[in-house]
Amino acid sequence: MTVGEFVAINIHLLKIFHAVARSGSFSRAASELAISQPSVSIQVGELERQFGVELFEPAGKSVRLTEAGRVCFDYAGRILALLDEAQRAMDEVKGLRRGRLLVGATQTPGTYILPGLLGRLKAEYPRLEVTLRIGEPRRIQEMVLRHELDVAVTGWRIALPDLEAVPIARDELVLVTAPSHRFTDLPDVAVADLSGEPFIMRERGSGSRELVDDALHRAGIYITPTLELEGVDAVKQAVAANLGISMLSRHAIDLEVESGRLRIVPVRGFKVERSIWLVRHRDRQLSRAAQAFVALVTAPAPPVAEVSPAAAPEGR
């Protein structure tokens, strides 16, 4: 295929192919694109004819990419991202004062940190279209790598090449219990005291779960969770019902601590901290919307008035 023949490929075909590759299904791609499944099959077949290769192979009720399909998926993602970037740039040059921002996040920052920040961004730019996608760390990073997200905010380490990350905040994971738990009668507990307690943990693969596991193991504490639950909210509900104790982000428990549904119990000589990271692709030029978001989340936090120990709320 010559360069001229490649340029002649309908961008619409690449969009349909990309949707099938992302969803792993012709029917799901058809639903996403609001066209018929036969039309999706015909368009993908036309792209295969133009390239002279098969892009998909059957995988049960789904399809998976062939080796040629994986190569095409990578280039299609880049091409579509560049076209989207060009459109946004033209809109901004024309002075339409509009744009679109695609932000990804892992659960804790996506649920408890970003909504307030995105609200401030929308207040300043009312016509800005904002999409927030929350997922597990690896998937969010892959979406940034494939140009499916402008930027991301995660609470876990960066594992993929071609990404760069800037720390924008600190987070502490603290021991939380129900108000009726015996630990709340103590000024603090030793880390060894945790080994005999029923522990409620996030699902494996979550950044906070891996962080807590690693910190406990380094302290010589090995815990078999009584419950493994998906999502912070489920863990908070179980702890509040006194089914066990857990370690959760301070960002995630502010409301429950203020209302008295959960208590923070200090653990002597044991601190679990992490950075919250802003992640972007090294080689992608950020849109003005993304630049505004980056400026917002990297701005220095306003000074916080000091509170005397006597006035500090219990358990905070």
VENFENCOR-V485564 format. One record per residue. N is the residue number from 1. NEAR is the number of other ideal C-beta (glycine too) atoms within 8 Angstrom. D_LAST is the distance of its C-alpha to the last C-alpha in whole Angstrom. Layout:
n/near/d_last
N/NEAR/D_LAST
N/NEAR/D_LAST
//
This chain:
n/near/d_last
1/6/65
2/5/66
3/5/63
4/6/65
5/9/65
6/8/61
7/6/61
8/6/62
9/10/60
10/6/58
11/9/55
12/7/54
13/13/55
14/13/53
15/10/50
16/15/51
17/15/52
18/12/48
19/12/47
20/15/49
21/13/47
22/7/44
23/9/44
24/10/46
25/10/49
26/11/51
27/7/50
28/9/47
29/14/48
30/12/50
31/7/48
32/8/45
33/10/48
34/4/50
35/7/53
36/6/55
37/8/55
38/6/59
39/9/58
40/16/55
41/9/58
42/8/60
43/12/58
44/15/57
45/8/60
46/9/62
47/14/59
48/11/60
49/7/64
50/10/63
51/10/62
52/6/64
53/7/61
54/8/59
55/14/56
56/12/54
57/8/55
58/5/55
59/7/52
60/4/52
61/3/51
62/7/50
63/11/51
64/9/50
65/12/51
66/11/54
67/6/54
68/10/55
69/13/53
70/9/50
71/8/52
72/12/52
73/12/49
74/9/48
75/8/50
76/12/50
77/12/46
78/9/47
79/10/50
80/13/48
81/12/45
82/8/47
83/9/49
84/8/45
85/11/45
86/8/48
87/8/48
88/13/45
89/9/46
90/8/49
91/10/47
92/11/45
93/6/49
94/6/50
95/5/47
96/6/46
97/5/43
98/7/41
99/13/40
100/10/38
101/14/35
102/9/34
103/16/31
104/16/29
105/15/26
106/16/24
107/10/22
108/15/19
109/14/20
110/13/22
111/11/20
112/11/17
113/14/18
114/12/22
115/9/23
116/7/21
117/11/23
118/12/26
119/8/26
120/9/26
121/14/29
122/10/31
123/6/31
124/6/33
125/10/35
126/5/36
127/7/38
128/12/37
129/8/36
130/10/33
131/8/33
132/11/30
133/11/30
134/9/28
135/8/29
136/8/28
137/14/28
138/9/32
139/8/33
140/17/31
141/15/33
142/9/36
143/13/36
144/16/36
145/10/38
146/9/41
147/11/40
148/8/39
149/12/35
150/12/35
151/14/32
152/14/29
153/17/25
154/17/24
155/14/22
156/10/24
157/4/27
158/10/30
159/6/33
160/9/36
161/3/39
162/7/39
163/13/36
164/8/34
165/10/30
166/7/28
167/9/24
168/9/22
169/8/19
170/8/16
171/13/14
172/9/12
173/14/13
174/11/10
175/13/11
176/15/11
177/13/13
178/11/14
179/9/13
180/5/17
181/11/17
182/5/18
183/12/15
184/11/12
185/4/15
186/8/14
187/3/12
188/8/13
189/12/15
190/8/18
191/12/19
192/6/22
193/9/21
194/14/20
195/8/23
196/4/24
197/8/22
198/8/23
199/12/21
200/15/21
201/14/21
202/12/22
203/10/26
204/5/28
205/8/28
206/12/25
207/12/23
208/14/20
209/12/22
210/10/24
211/12/21
212/13/20
213/9/23
214/8/24
215/11/21
216/12/22
217/9/26
218/6/25
219/8/24
220/5/27
221/10/25
222/7/27
223/9/25
224/5/27
225/8/25
226/8/26
227/10/25
228/8/26
229/11/25
230/5/25
231/9/23
232/14/19
233/6/19
234/9/21
235/14/19
236/15/16
237/8/19
238/13/20
239/17/17
240/10/16
241/7/20
242/9/19
243/9/22
244/12/20
245/15/17
246/12/16
247/10/14
248/14/13
249/13/12
250/11/9
251/10/12
252/11/13
253/14/10
254/9/9
255/6/11
256/10/11
257/15/8
258/7/9
259/6/12
260/6/11
261/9/13
262/14/11
263/13/8
264/12/7
265/16/9
266/8/9
267/12/13
268/8/15
269/5/17
270/8/16
271/5/15
272/11/16
273/7/16
274/11/18
275/8/20
276/14/21
277/13/24
278/14/27
279/14/30
280/15/34
281/10/37
282/7/39
283/4/42
284/10/41
285/4/42
286/10/39
287/14/40
288/9/39
289/13/36
290/12/34
291/9/35
292/11/33
293/15/30
294/12/30
295/8/30
296/10/27
297/10/25
298/8/26
299/6/25
300/3/23
301/6/20
302/4/20
303/4/18
304/5/15
305/4/15
306/4/14
307/6/11
308/6/12
309/5/10
310/4/12
311/5/11
312/8/7
313/6/6
314/5/6
315/8/4
316/6/0
//
